[in-house]
Amino acid sequence: AGLATLRARARTDADRDIVRNPLFGQFVEAASAGGFFREKRSKNKDDGALLTREEEDRRSRLLYEEKYRKVVDKFRTKLATREAQLISQRIRGHQRDRSGP
């Protein structure tokens, strides 16, 4: 009820909309091309012991998910910044229109 009262949405719903945005796909491609998702693979645990294949896969998957979340957050921030700029421009334009020549 709280989200509906505020006319807000759950973050997961908002994230679903973000990843459906065609610009988000381009944003992810740019991050990938820049090497953001490339990782330096370590075959050792923090204590120096070798990782099993399952541990390597799990570590790799968790790292990817963490980086993907960062990309989603960055894209969300860019969208919010752009929206704020557009609103500000509309307000300034409206104020100029009201002040007349």
C-alpha positions, 0 to 999 in steps of 0.5 A: 500500500505504501508504494501505491500511495506514493505512486512509486514502484518496487525497485525490481519492477523498475529494474525490469523496465530498465533492462527492456530499454533499448538504450540499456542494451547499448549501454551494456555493450559499451561497458562490455567493449570497454572491458568492464565485465572482463575479470582477472581470474584467480585460481586461488582462494584467499588463503592460497588454496586452489579453487575447485571448478565449481568455486571458480564458476560461482565466484565468476557468476557472483562477480558478473552479477555484481558488475551487472547491478552496477551497470543497471544502477549507473544507467538508472542514475543517467536516466534520472539525471537526464529527466531532471535536466528535461524538467529543469529546461521545461520550467525555465521555458515556461517561466520565460513564456510567462514573463513575456517579451 
